Structures are given as C-alpha cells and as structure tokens.
Amino acid sequence: MTSTNPSMPATKDAKLITCYLPENGSDKKLMQALRNEKNIIQAKSISCRGIAVLQSVKSKSNCLPEPTMVRMVEVVVAEDQAEALFDYIYQTAGIGQQGGGAICMGPLAIVSTFELPDIEDEKVR
C-alpha cells in the first residue's frame, strides 16, 4: 500500500503499538504528548471493556470477574521509530506503575490515512 500522506508510513514499513490504559484521562494526556512532542498524527483512542490479568484471583470460582471500562490507544508508527516510541509511550502513559495498563507492538496488516484533530484547546483531565 502506498500512502498519500507523507507522514504515514507504508504498511510494510509500519508497526502498530496498542496500549490499554485506565479510563482516567491518561489516554488524552498521551495523545496530546504524541501530537505535540513526537508529531504523531496516526493514533486513536476508544473506550472498551477490560479485565485485569490478576483480577481473576479475586473472583468467585468458575466466574469471570466484572469488566471495567478502559481506553485502548492505537498508534501507527514507522518501523524504524517503533522501538523508541514504544519506550516513550510506556514512560509517558505510566504503564509501569501499579494499575497503569498494558502495551504491545506488532506488524501492521493494513492502514488508511486519517489525522488527529488539534486537541490543544481540549481540557485534559
């Protein structure tokens, strides 16, 4: 796939970084930092249900624990920048802290162009 957006890497040269964050505004702070500090414009944040890995220890036998709302943030990045951006997201989003979330990275199957709006005027929680 060839991109018409010069900042959008071709699919074969890109990685997808996905992180799951608590629904506490950390996704907005991360998205703002990605745009302002790293000039990343291929990202999205959506609300979804999540279950903490160790939460099952607290649930009743043969029962799934109650899910909580989390934010899934996905970032498309050029392959040669992926490792550095992975580390940046890990630190910026506070993923290493207790209850900070999870992050993973993998190859990108397909991508279409879209850009984040300017969010400087939005209130960050």
KOLMARMI-628461 format. One record per residue: x, y, z of N, C-alpha, C in turn; residue number from 1; residue in three letters. Coordinates in Angstrom, 3 decimals, always signed. Each point is the difference from the previous one (the first is absolute). Example, Ala and Ser with C-alpha at 12.3 -4.5 7.8 and 13.67 -1.06 7.14 Angstrom:
! residues 2
<bake n_px="+13.190" n_py="-5.690" n_pz="+7.800" ca_px="-0.890" ca_py="+1.190" ca_pz="+0.000" c_px="+0.900" c_py="+1.200" c_pz="+0.000" num="1" residuo="ALA"/>
<bake n_px="-0.350" n_py="+1.050" n_pz="-0.720" ca_px="+0.820" ca_py="+1.190" ca_pz="+0.060" c_px="-0.770" c_py="+1.090" c_pz="+0.730" num="2" residuo="SER"/>
END
This chain:
! residues 125
<bake n_px="+0.833" n_py="-1.177" n_pz="+0.000" ca_px="-0.833" ca_py="+1.177" ca_pz="+0.000" c_px="+0.874" c_py="+1.235" c_pz="+0.000" num="1" residuo="MET"/>
<bake n_px="-0.302" n_py="+0.951" n_pz="-0.800" ca_px="+0.712" ca_py="+1.258" ca_pz="-0.042" c_px="-0.871" c_py="+1.073" c_pz="+0.618" num="2" residuo="THR"/>
<bake n_px="+0.568" n_py="+0.748" n_pz="+0.904" ca_px="-0.755" ca_py="+1.033" ca_pz="+0.692" c_px="+0.052" c_py="+1.310" c_pz="-0.753" num="3" residuo="SER"/>
<bake n_px="-1.099" n_py="+0.748" n_pz="+0.016" ca_px="-0.010" ca_py="+1.338" ca_pz="-0.587" c_px="+0.419" c_py="+1.042" c_pz="+1.028" num="4" residuo="THR"/>
<bake n_px="+0.039" n_py="-0.372" n_pz="+1.246" ca_px="+0.420" ca_py="+0.888" ca_pz="+1.076" c_px="+1.498" c_py="-0.219" c_pz="+0.216" num="5" residuo="ASN"/>
<bake n_px="+0.837" n_py="+1.039" n_pz="-0.182" ca_px="+1.447" ca_py="-0.199" ca_pz="+0.122" c_px="+0.453" c_py="-0.430" c_pz="+1.386" num="6" residuo="PRO"/>
<bake n_px="-0.772" n_py="+0.298" n_pz="+1.039" ca_px="+0.409" ca_py="-0.419" ca_pz="+1.340" c_px="-0.488" c_py="-1.402" c_pz="+0.338" num="7" residuo="SER"/>
<bake n_px="-0.809" n_py="-0.606" n_pz="-0.874" ca_px="-0.546" ca_py="-1.340" ca_pz="+0.226" c_px="+0.938" c_py="-1.026" c_pz="-0.623" num="8" residuo="MET"/>
<bake n_px="+0.551" n_py="-0.906" n_pz="+0.804" ca_px="+0.888" ca_py="-1.014" ca_pz="-0.572" c_px="-0.787" c_py="-0.997" c_pz="-0.841" num="9" residuo="PRO"/>
<bake n_px="+0.659" n_py="-0.587" n_pz="-0.985" ca_px="-0.627" ca_py="-1.074" ca_pz="-0.771" c_px="-0.239" c_py="-1.171" c_pz="+0.948" num="10" residuo="ALA"/>
<bake n_px="-1.041" n_py="-0.787" n_pz="-0.248" ca_px="-0.384" ca_py="-1.081" ca_pz="+0.910" c_px="+1.152" c_py="-0.940" c_pz="+0.301" num="11" residuo="THR"/>
<bake n_px="+0.765" n_py="-0.397" n_pz="-1.004" ca_px="+1.089" ca_py="-0.947" ca_pz="+0.229" c_px="+1.125" c_py="+0.604" c_pz="+0.832" num="12" residuo="LYS"/>
<bake n_px="+0.035" n_py="+1.318" n_pz="+0.102" ca_px="+1.042" ca_py="+0.675" ca_pz="+0.763" c_px="-0.518" c_py="+0.572" c_pz="+1.311" num="13" residuo="ASP"/>
<bake n_px="-1.141" n_py="-0.502" n_pz="+0.486" ca_px="-0.613" ca_py="+0.573" ca_pz="+1.191" c_px="-0.256" c_py="-1.054" c_pz="+1.066" num="14" residuo="ALA"/>
<bake n_px="-0.157" n_py="+0.475" n_pz="+1.216" ca_px="-0.361" ca_py="-0.834" ca_pz="+1.145" c_px="-1.235" c_py="+0.609" c_pz="+0.650" num="15" residuo="LYS"/>
<bake n_px="-0.747" n_py="-0.841" n_pz="+0.693" ca_px="-1.152" ca_py="+0.454" ca_pz="+0.759" c_px="+0.307" c_py="-0.195" c_pz="+1.477" num="16" residuo="LEU"/>
<bake n_px="-0.039" n_py="+1.093" n_pz="+0.754" ca_px="+0.180" ca_py="-0.059" ca_pz="+1.447" c_px="-1.381" c_py="+0.152" c_pz="+0.616" num="17" residuo="ILE"/>
<bake n_px="-0.376" n_py="-0.946" n_pz="+0.847" ca_px="-1.300" ca_py="+0.024" ca_pz="+0.665" c_px="+0.223" c_py="+0.011" c_pz="+1.497" num="18" residuo="THR"/>
<bake n_px="-0.670" n_py="+0.914" n_pz="+0.689" ca_px="+0.082" ca_py="-0.016" ca_pz="+1.457" c_px="-1.391" c_py="+0.137" c_pz="+0.595" num="19" residuo="CYS"/>
<bake n_px="-0.151" n_py="-0.587" n_pz="+1.157" ca_px="-1.256" ca_py="+0.031" ca_pz="+0.746" c_px="+0.262" c_py="+0.791" c_pz="+1.265" num="20" residuo="TYR"/>
<bake n_px="-0.749" n_py="+1.089" n_pz="+0.157" ca_px="+0.215" ca_py="+0.912" ca_pz="+1.112" c_px="-1.253" c_py="+0.114" c_pz="+0.851" num="21" residuo="LEU"/>
<bake n_px="+0.163" n_py="+0.317" n_pz="+1.276" ca_px="-1.187" ca_py="+0.224" ca_pz="+0.821" c_px="-0.784" c_py="+1.195" c_pz="-0.541" num="22" residuo="PRO"/>
<bake n_px="-1.292" n_py="+0.007" n_pz="+0.227" ca_px="-0.829" ca_py="+1.097" ca_pz="-0.491" c_px="+0.042" c_py="+1.147" c_pz="+1.014" num="23" residuo="GLU"/>
<bake n_px="+1.150" n_py="+0.673" n_pz="+0.028" ca_px="+0.217" ca_py="+1.090" ca_pz="+0.951" c_px="+0.579" c_py="+1.244" c_pz="-0.668" num="24" residuo="ASN"/>
<bake n_px="-0.071" n_py="+0.070" n_pz="-1.314" ca_px="+0.536" ca_py="+1.142" ca_pz="-0.729" c_px="+1.417" c_py="-0.199" c_pz="-0.495" num="25" residuo="GLY"/>
<bake n_px="+0.626" n_py="-1.108" n_pz="+0.380" ca_px="+1.382" ca_py="-0.229" ca_pz="-0.426" c_px="+0.098" c_py="-0.158" c_pz="-1.512" num="26" residuo="SER"/>
<bake n_px="-1.060" n_py="-0.469" n_pz="-0.661" ca_px="+0.030" ca_py="-0.121" ca_pz="-1.456" c_px="+0.069" c_py="+1.377" c_pz="-0.659" num="27" residuo="ASP"/>
<bake n_px="-0.744" n_py="+0.969" n_pz="+0.522" ca_px="+0.031" ca_py="+1.354" ca_pz="-0.568" c_px="+1.362" c_py="+0.637" c_pz="+0.192" num="28" residuo="LYS"/>
<bake n_px="+0.586" n_py="-0.196" n_pz="+1.180" ca_px="+1.333" ca_py="+0.544" ca_pz="+0.255" c_px="+1.016" c_py="-0.627" c_pz="-0.943" num="29" residuo="LYS"/>
<bake n_px="-0.109" n_py="-1.320" n_pz="-0.200" ca_px="+0.909" ca_py="-0.693" ca_pz="-0.911" c_px="-0.179" c_py="+0.491" c_pz="-1.432" num="30" residuo="LEU"/>
<bake n_px="-1.239" n_py="+0.103" n_pz="-0.459" ca_px="-0.263" ca_py="+0.447" ca_pz="-1.372" c_px="+0.523" c_py="+1.422" c_pz="-0.222" num="31" residuo="MET"/>
<bake n_px="-0.180" n_py="+0.855" n_pz="+0.986" ca_px="+0.489" ca_py="+1.369" ca_pz="-0.106" c_px="+1.526" c_py="+0.016" c_pz="-0.056" num="32" residuo="GLN"/>
<bake n_px="+0.653" n_py="-0.815" n_pz="+0.833" ca_px="+1.460" ca_py="-0.070" ca_pz="-0.006" c_px="+0.511" c_py="-0.564" c_pz="-1.323" num="33" residuo="ALA"/>
<bake n_px="-0.673" n_py="-1.022" n_pz="-0.530" ca_px="+0.411" ca_py="-0.572" ca_pz="-1.290" c_px="-0.063" c_py="+1.041" c_pz="-1.102" num="34" residuo="LEU"/>
<bake n_px="-1.066" n_py="+0.791" n_pz="-0.004" ca_px="-0.151" ca_py="+1.023" ca_pz="-1.046" c_px="+1.000" c_py="+1.137" c_pz="+0.183" num="35" residuo="ARG"/>
<bake n_px="+0.099" n_py="+0.512" n_pz="+1.223" ca_px="+0.827" ca_py="+1.186" ca_pz="+0.237" c_px="+1.490" c_py="-0.286" c_pz="+0.064" num="36" residuo="ASN"/>
<bake n_px="+0.391" n_py="-1.133" n_pz="+0.602" ca_px="+1.423" ca_py="-0.285" ca_pz="+0.194" c_px="+0.599" c_py="-0.898" c_pz="-1.080" num="37" residuo="GLU"/>
<bake n_px="-0.814" n_py="-0.879" n_pz="-0.579" ca_px="+0.518" ca_py="-0.965" ca_pz="-0.966" c_px="-0.573" c_py="+0.174" c_pz="-1.401" num="38" residuo="LYS"/>
<bake n_px="-0.913" n_py="+0.958" n_pz="-0.179" ca_px="-0.632" ca_py="+0.266" ca_pz="-1.292" c_px="-0.675" c_py="-1.249" c_pz="-0.580" num="39" residuo="ASN"/>
<bake n_px="-0.582" n_py="-0.812" n_pz="+0.878" ca_px="-0.718" ca_py="-1.204" ca_pz="-0.415" c_px="-1.452" c_py="+0.380" c_pz="-0.258" num="40" residuo="ILE"/>
<bake n_px="-0.475" n_py="-0.276" n_pz="-1.204" ca_px="-1.379" ca_py="+0.339" ca_pz="-0.345" c_px="-0.804" c_py="-1.225" c_pz="-0.421" num="41" residuo="ILE"/>
<bake n_px="+0.594" n_py="-1.184" n_pz="+0.052" ca_px="-0.716" ca_py="-1.234" ca_pz="-0.324" c_px="-0.234" c_py="-0.769" c_pz="+1.285" num="42" residuo="GLN"/>
<bake n_px="-1.055" n_py="+0.377" n_pz="+0.718" ca_px="-0.317" ca_py="-0.635" ca_pz="+1.281" c_px="-1.491" c_py="+0.123" c_pz="+0.261" num="43" residuo="ALA"/>
<bake n_px="-0.500" n_py="-0.877" n_pz="+0.865" ca_px="-1.398" ca_py="+0.100" ca_pz="+0.409" c_px="-0.135" c_py="-0.522" c_pz="+1.416" num="44" residuo="LYS"/>
<bake n_px="-1.070" n_py="+0.425" n_pz="+0.660" ca_px="-0.319" ca_py="-0.451" ca_pz="+1.341" c_px="-1.482" c_py="-0.334" c_pz="+0.037" num="45" residuo="SER"/>
<bake n_px="-0.311" n_py="-1.207" n_pz="+0.459" ca_px="-1.401" ca_py="-0.405" ca_pz="+0.104" c_px="-0.259" c_py="-0.605" c_pz="+1.369" num="46" residuo="ILE"/>
<bake n_px="-1.247" n_py="+0.064" n_pz="+0.413" ca_px="-0.408" ca_py="-0.579" ca_pz="+1.273" c_px="-0.386" c_py="-1.460" c_pz="-0.227" num="47" residuo="SER"/>
<bake n_px="+0.414" n_py="-0.865" n_pz="+0.912" ca_px="-0.360" ca_py="-1.411" ca_pz="-0.102" c_px="-0.002" c_py="-0.617" c_pz="+1.398" num="48" residuo="CYS"/>
<bake n_px="-0.531" n_py="-1.205" n_pz="+0.086" ca_px="-0.016" ca_py="-0.705" ca_pz="+1.285" c_px="+1.293" c_py="-0.783" c_pz="+0.158" num="49" residuo="ARG"/>
<bake n_px="+0.519" n_py="-0.009" n_pz="+1.212" ca_px="+1.241" ca_py="-0.710" ca_pz="+0.256" c_px="-0.071" c_py="-0.766" c_pz="+1.309" num="50" residuo="GLY"/>
<bake n_px="+0.835" n_py="-1.006" n_pz="+0.096" ca_px="+0.121" ca_py="-0.793" ca_pz="+1.211" c_px="+1.486" c_py="-0.088" c_pz="+0.339" num="51" residuo="ILE"/>
<bake n_px="+0.362" n_py="+0.404" n_pz="+1.207" ca_px="+1.392" ca_py="-0.059" ca_pz="+0.422" c_px="+0.447" c_py="-1.458" c_pz="+0.100" num="52" residuo="ALA"/>
<bake n_px="+1.228" n_py="-0.263" n_pz="-0.336" ca_px="+0.531" ca_py="-1.357" ca_pz="-0.013" c_px="-0.138" c_py="-0.671" c_pz="+1.358" num="53" residuo="VAL"/>
<bake n_px="+0.334" n_py="+0.701" n_pz="+1.056" ca_px="-0.048" ca_py="-0.584" ca_pz="+1.334" c_px="-1.364" c_py="+0.150" c_pz="+0.665" num="54" residuo="LEU"/>
<bake n_px="-0.933" n_py="+0.659" n_pz="-0.661" ca_px="-1.320" ca_py="+0.207" ca_pz="+0.582" c_px="-0.728" c_py="-1.329" c_pz="+0.208" num="55" residuo="GLN"/>
<bake n_px="+0.305" n_py="-1.004" n_pz="-0.824" ca_px="-0.678" ca_py="-1.283" ca_pz="+0.122" c_px="+0.289" c_py="-0.666" c_pz="+1.348" num="56" residuo="SER"/>
<bake n_px="+1.109" n_py="+0.340" n_pz="+0.623" ca_px="+0.339" ca_py="-0.552" ca_pz="+1.307" c_px="-1.061" c_py="+0.395" c_pz="+1.030" num="57" residuo="VAL"/>
<bake n_px="-0.618" n_py="+1.168" n_pz="-0.185" ca_px="-0.982" ca_py="+0.507" ca_pz="+0.947" c_px="-1.419" c_py="-0.481" c_pz="-0.306" num="58" residuo="LYS"/>
<bake n_px="-0.220" n_py="-0.612" n_pz="-1.153" ca_px="-1.359" ca_py="-0.395" ca_pz="-0.377" c_px="-0.348" c_py="-1.376" c_pz="+0.572" num="59" residuo="SER"/>
<bake n_px="-1.285" n_py="-0.291" n_pz="-0.012" ca_px="-0.478" ca_py="-1.289" ca_pz="+0.492" c_px="+0.419" c_py="-1.107" c_pz="-0.965" num="60" residuo="LYS"/>
<bake n_px="+0.106" n_py="-1.200" n_pz="+0.514" ca_px="+0.368" ca_py="-1.150" ca_pz="-0.815" c_px="-0.993" c_py="-0.177" c_pz="-1.147" num="61" residuo="SER"/>
<bake n_px="+0.492" n_py="-0.307" n_pz="-1.190" ca_px="-0.789" ca_py="-0.206" ca_pz="-1.216" c_px="-0.774" c_py="+1.234" c_pz="-0.444" num="62" residuo="ASN"/>
<bake n_px="+0.420" n_py="+1.181" n_pz="+0.413" ca_px="-0.655" ca_py="+1.251" ca_pz="-0.404" c_px="+1.053" c_py="+0.959" c_pz="-0.554" num="63" residuo="CYS"/>
<bake n_px="-0.381" n_py="+0.709" n_pz="-1.027" ca_px="+0.879" ca_py="+1.041" ca_pz="-0.512" c_px="-0.141" c_py="+1.238" c_pz="+0.865" num="64" residuo="LEU"/>
<bake n_px="+1.079" n_py="+0.741" n_pz="+0.199" ca_px="-0.114" ca_py="+1.241" ca_pz="+0.763" c_px="-0.787" c_py="+1.040" c_pz="-0.801" num="65" residuo="PRO"/>
<bake n_px="-0.557" n_py="+0.972" n_pz="+0.688" ca_px="-0.724" ca_py="+1.081" ca_pz="-0.661" c_px="+0.985" c_py="+0.861" c_pz="-0.789" num="66" residuo="GLU"/>
<bake n_px="-0.308" n_py="+0.283" n_pz="-1.258" ca_px="+0.888" ca_py="+0.866" ca_pz="-0.780" c_px="-0.144" c_py="+1.461" c_pz="+0.439" num="67" residuo="PRO"/>
<bake n_px="+1.037" n_py="+0.762" n_pz="-0.264" ca_px="-0.019" ca_py="+1.434" ca_pz="+0.249" c_px="+0.254" c_py="+0.710" c_pz="-1.320" num="68" residuo="THR"/>
<bake n_px="-0.366" n_py="+1.247" n_pz="-0.086" ca_px="+0.238" ca_py="+0.758" ca_pz="-1.221" c_px="+1.461" c_py="+0.446" c_pz="-0.032" num="69" residuo="MET"/>
<bake n_px="+0.632" n_py="-0.182" n_pz="-1.151" ca_px="+1.379" ca_py="+0.412" ca_pz="-0.215" c_px="+0.070" c_py="+0.732" c_pz="-1.338" num="70" residuo="VAL"/>
<bake n_px="+1.139" n_py="+0.586" n_pz="-0.293" ca_px="+0.218" ca_py="+0.662" ca_pz="-1.282" c_px="+1.058" c_py="-0.786" c_pz="-0.766" num="71" residuo="ARG"/>
<bake n_px="-0.302" n_py="-0.309" n_pz="-1.255" ca_px="+0.959" ca_py="-0.661" ca_pz="-0.872" c_px="+0.551" c_py="+1.068" c_pz="-0.946" num="72" residuo="MET"/>
<bake n_px="+1.301" n_py="+0.202" n_pz="+0.060" ca_px="+0.669" ca_py="+0.974" ca_pz="-0.856" c_px="+0.835" c_py="-0.762" c_pz="-1.008" num="73" residuo="VAL"/>
<bake n_px="-0.197" n_py="+0.315" n_pz="-1.281" ca_px="+0.778" ca_py="-0.625" ca_pz="-1.069" c_px="+0.762" c_py="+1.086" c_pz="-0.752" num="74" residuo="GLU"/>
<bake n_px="+1.279" n_py="-0.289" n_pz="-0.265" ca_px="+0.875" ca_py="+0.952" ca_pz="-0.661" c_px="+0.685" c_py="-0.696" c_pz="-1.163" num="75" residuo="VAL"/>
<bake n_px="-0.076" n_py="+0.596" n_pz="-1.180" ca_px="+0.709" ca_py="-0.494" ca_pz="-1.174" c_px="+1.309" c_py="+0.771" c_pz="-0.096" num="76" residuo="VAL"/>
<bake n_px="+1.095" n_py="-0.737" n_pz="-0.123" ca_px="+1.314" ca_py="+0.642" ca_pz="-0.012" c_px="+0.918" c_py="-0.713" c_pz="-0.989" num="77" residuo="VAL"/>
<bake n_px="+0.917" n_py="+0.762" n_pz="-0.577" ca_px="+0.991" ca_py="-0.575" ca_pz="-0.910" c_px="+0.841" c_py="-1.026" c_pz="+0.758" num="78" residuo="ALA"/>
<bake n_px="+0.327" n_py="-1.092" n_pz="-0.682" ca_px="+0.712" ca_py="-1.106" ca_pz="+0.636" c_px="+1.318" c_py="+0.434" c_pz="+0.641" num="79" residuo="GLU"/>
<bake n_px="+0.730" n_py="+0.895" n_pz="-0.644" ca_px="+1.289" ca_py="+0.419" ca_pz="+0.541" c_px="-0.123" c_py="+0.892" c_pz="+1.243" num="80" residuo="ASP"/>
<bake n_px="-1.205" n_py="+0.490" n_pz="+0.301" ca_px="-0.224" ca_py="+0.828" ca_pz="+1.186" c_px="-0.786" c_py="-0.744" c_pz="+1.082" num="81" residuo="GLN"/>
<bake n_px="-0.415" n_py="-1.221" n_pz="-0.294" ca_px="-0.939" ca_py="-0.720" ca_pz="+0.866" c_px="+0.550" c_py="-0.295" c_pz="+1.399" num="82" residuo="ALA"/>
<bake n_px="+1.218" n_py="-0.478" n_pz="+0.109" ca_px="+0.560" ca_py="-0.348" ca_pz="+1.315" c_px="+0.085" c_py="+1.221" c_pz="+0.905" num="83" residuo="GLU"/>
<bake n_px="+0.493" n_py="+1.107" n_pz="-0.544" ca_px="+0.138" ca_py="+1.223" ca_pz="+0.794" c_px="-1.365" c_py="+0.532" c_pz="+0.419" num="84" residuo="ALA"/>
<bake n_px="-0.977" n_py="-0.040" n_pz="-0.898" ca_px="-1.331" ca_py="+0.495" ca_pz="+0.332" c_px="-0.686" c_py="-0.926" c_pz="+1.007" num="85" residuo="LEU"/>
<bake n_px="+0.223" n_py="-1.290" n_pz="-0.106" ca_px="-0.533" ca_py="-0.960" ca_pz="+0.971" c_px="+0.468" c_py="+0.382" c_pz="+1.402" num="86" residuo="PHE"/>
<bake n_px="+1.312" n_py="+0.243" n_pz="+0.149" ca_px="+0.559" ca_py="+0.388" ca_pz="+1.298" c_px="-0.571" c_py="+1.339" c_pz="+0.472" num="87" residuo="ASP"/>
<bake n_px="-0.153" n_py="+0.944" n_pz="-0.923" ca_px="-0.563" ca_py="+1.315" ca_pz="+0.330" c_px="-1.427" c_py="-0.141" c_pz="+0.525" num="88" residuo="TYR"/>
<bake n_px="-0.824" n_py="-0.783" n_pz="-0.686" ca_px="-1.388" ca_py="-0.201" ca_pz="+0.423" c_px="-0.038" c_py="-0.681" c_pz="+1.360" num="89" residuo="ILE"/>
<bake n_px="+0.834" n_py="-0.999" n_pz="+0.196" ca_px="+0.066" ca_py="-0.714" ca_pz="+1.281" c_px="+0.255" c_py="+0.977" c_pz="+1.144" num="90" residuo="TYR"/>
<bake n_px="+0.974" n_py="+0.878" n_pz="-0.185" ca_px="+0.350" ca_py="+0.974" ca_pz="+1.040" c_px="-1.067" c_py="+1.086" c_pz="+0.143" num="91" residuo="GLN"/>
<bake n_px="-0.427" n_py="+0.578" n_pz="-1.107" ca_px="-0.936" ca_py="+1.124" ca_pz="+0.016" c_px="-1.355" c_py="-0.388" c_pz="+0.567" num="92" residuo="THR"/>
<bake n_px="-0.490" n_py="-1.187" n_pz="-0.329" ca_px="-1.315" ca_py="-0.454" ca_pz="+0.462" c_px="+0.049" c_py="-0.598" c_pz="+1.401" num="93" residuo="ALA"/>
<bake n_px="+1.181" n_py="-0.201" n_pz="+0.552" ca_px="+0.118" ca_py="-0.566" ca_pz="+1.349" c_px="-0.393" c_py="-1.465" c_pz="+0.061" num="94" residuo="GLY"/>
<bake n_px="+0.269" n_py="-0.726" n_pz="-1.070" ca_px="-0.413" ca_py="-1.401" ca_pz="-0.070" c_px="+0.720" c_py="-0.866" c_pz="+1.031" num="95" residuo="ILE"/>
<bake n_px="+1.199" n_py="+0.346" n_pz="+0.378" ca_px="+0.744" ca_py="-0.781" ca_pz="+0.979" c_px="-0.473" c_py="+0.174" c_pz="+1.432" num="96" residuo="GLY"/>
<bake n_px="-0.883" n_py="+0.944" n_pz="+0.237" ca_px="-0.514" ca_py="+0.236" ca_pz="+1.350" c_px="-1.127" c_py="-0.979" c_pz="+0.317" num="97" residuo="GLN"/>
<bake n_px="-0.289" n_py="-0.173" n_pz="+1.281" ca_px="-1.100" ca_py="-0.859" ca_pz="+0.436" c_px="-1.296" c_py="+0.450" c_pz="-0.678" num="98" residuo="GLN"/>
<bake n_px="-0.664" n_py="-0.900" n_pz="-0.714" ca_px="-1.257" ca_py="+0.322" ca_pz="-0.679" c_px="+0.169" c_py="+0.894" c_pz="-1.211" num="99" residuo="GLY"/>
<bake n_px="+1.230" n_py="+0.119" n_pz="-0.503" ca_px="+0.287" ca_py="+0.921" ca_pz="-1.105" c_px="-0.450" c_py="-0.480" c_pz="-1.359" num="100" residuo="GLY"/>
<bake n_px="-0.248" n_py="-1.289" n_pz="-0.173" ca_px="-0.453" ca_py="-0.511" ca_pz="-1.286" c_px="+0.954" c_py="-1.008" c_pz="-0.591" num="101" residuo="GLY"/>
<bake n_px="-0.126" n_py="-0.181" n_pz="-1.309" ca_px="+0.823" ca_py="-0.970" ca_pz="-0.730" c_px="+0.296" c_py="+0.567" c_pz="-1.379" num="102" residuo="ALA"/>
<bake n_px="+1.076" n_py="-0.480" n_pz="-0.617" ca_px="+0.395" ca_py="+0.473" ca_pz="-1.321" c_px="+0.566" c_py="-1.169" c_pz="-0.800" num="103" residuo="ILE"/>
<bake n_px="-0.275" n_py="-0.005" n_pz="-1.313" ca_px="+0.580" ca_py="-1.008" ca_pz="-0.887" c_px="+0.239" c_py="+0.630" c_pz="-1.368" num="104" residuo="CYS"/>
<bake n_px="+0.825" n_py="-0.661" n_pz="-0.795" ca_px="+0.336" ca_py="+0.514" ca_pz="-1.324" c_px="+0.067" c_py="-1.170" c_pz="-0.972" num="105" residuo="MET"/>
<bake n_px="-0.465" n_py="+0.224" n_pz="-1.213" ca_px="+0.050" ca_py="-1.045" ca_pz="-1.009" c_px="-0.036" c_py="+0.575" c_pz="-1.402" num="106" residuo="GLY"/>
<bake n_px="+0.077" n_py="-0.877" n_pz="-0.986" ca_px="-0.043" ca_py="+0.460" ca_pz="-1.391" c_px="-1.372" c_py="+0.569" c_pz="-0.335" num="107" residuo="PRO"/>
<bake n_px="-0.034" n_py="+0.842" n_pz="-0.984" ca_px="-1.234" ca_py="+0.654" ca_pz="-0.424" c_px="-0.515" c_py="-0.686" c_pz="-1.257" num="108" residuo="LEU"/>
<bake n_px="-1.249" n_py="-0.447" n_pz="+0.038" ca_px="-0.580" ca_py="-0.707" ca_pz="-1.139" c_px="-0.427" c_py="+0.968" c_pz="-1.095" num="109" residuo="ALA"/>
<bake n_px="-0.712" n_py="+1.058" n_pz="+0.355" ca_px="-0.493" ca_py="+0.971" ca_pz="-0.970" c_px="-0.266" c_py="+1.315" c_pz="+0.727" num="110" residuo="ILE"/>
<bake n_px="+0.095" n_py="+1.085" n_pz="-0.710" ca_px="-0.220" ca_py="+1.313" ca_pz="+0.599" c_px="-0.620" c_py="+0.931" c_pz="-1.025" num="111" residuo="VAL"/>
<bake n_px="-0.851" n_py="+0.887" n_pz="+0.473" ca_px="-0.527" ca_py="+1.064" ca_pz="-0.857" c_px="+0.353" c_py="+1.321" c_pz="+0.650" num="112" residuo="SER"/>
<bake n_px="+0.033" n_py="+1.052" n_pz="-0.754" ca_px="+0.448" ca_py="+1.280" ca_pz="+0.528" c_px="-1.120" c_py="+0.744" c_pz="+0.718" num="113" residuo="THR"/>
<bake n_px="+0.315" n_py="+0.485" n_pz="+1.167" ca_px="-0.834" ca_py="+0.937" ca_pz="+0.741" c_px="+0.925" c_py="+0.712" c_pz="+0.974" num="114" residuo="PHE"/>
<bake n_px="-0.387" n_py="+1.174" n_pz="+0.431" ca_px="+0.851" ca_py="+0.782" ca_pz="+0.879" c_px="-0.757" c_py="+0.423" c_pz="+1.242" num="115" residuo="GLU"/>
<bake n_px="+0.729" n_py="+0.112" n_pz="+1.097" ca_px="-0.590" ca_py="+0.490" ca_pz="+1.231" c_px="-0.297" c_py="+1.487" c_pz="-0.132" num="116" residuo="LEU"/>
<bake n_px="-1.118" n_py="+0.458" n_pz="+0.542" ca_px="-0.246" ca_py="+1.432" ca_pz="+0.022" c_px="+0.910" c_py="+0.663" c_pz="+1.023" num="117" residuo="PRO"/>
<bake n_px="+0.149" n_py="+1.291" n_pz="-0.102" ca_px="+0.775" ca_py="+0.731" ca_pz="+0.984" c_px="-0.755" c_py="-0.034" c_pz="+1.314" num="118" residuo="ASP"/>
<bake n_px="+0.604" n_py="-0.532" n_pz="+1.063" ca_px="-0.702" ca_py="-0.149" ca_pz="+1.273" c_px="+0.562" c_py="+0.917" c_pz="+1.084" num="119" residuo="ILE"/>
<bake n_px="+0.753" n_py="+1.014" n_pz="-0.388" ca_px="+0.591" ca_py="+0.905" ca_pz="+0.991" c_px="-1.068" c_py="+0.723" c_pz="+0.808" num="120" residuo="GLU"/>
<bake n_px="-1.151" n_py="+0.307" n_pz="-0.606" ca_px="-1.039" ca_py="+0.733" ca_pz="+0.692" c_px="-0.879" c_py="-0.887" c_pz="+0.867" num="121" residuo="ASP"/>
<bake n_px="+0.102" n_py="-1.315" n_pz="-0.170" ca_px="-0.811" ca_py="-0.899" ca_pz="+0.810" c_px="+0.524" c_py="-0.058" c_pz="+1.420" num="122" residuo="GLU"/>
<bake n_px="-0.903" n_py="-0.132" n_pz="+0.931" ca_px="+0.382" ca_py="-0.111" ca_pz="+1.408" c_px="+0.494" c_py="-1.418" c_pz="+0.260" num="123" residuo="LYS"/>
<bake n_px="+1.201" n_py="-0.122" n_pz="+0.550" ca_px="+0.573" ca_py="-1.289" ca_pz="+0.352" c_px="-0.304" c_py="-0.239" c_pz="+1.463" num="124" residuo="VAL"/>
<bake n_px="-0.581" n_py="-1.175" n_pz="+0.281" ca_px="-0.349" ca_py="-0.311" ca_pz="+1.405" c_px="+1.211" c_py="-0.104" c_pz="+0.851" num="125" residuo="ARG"/>
END
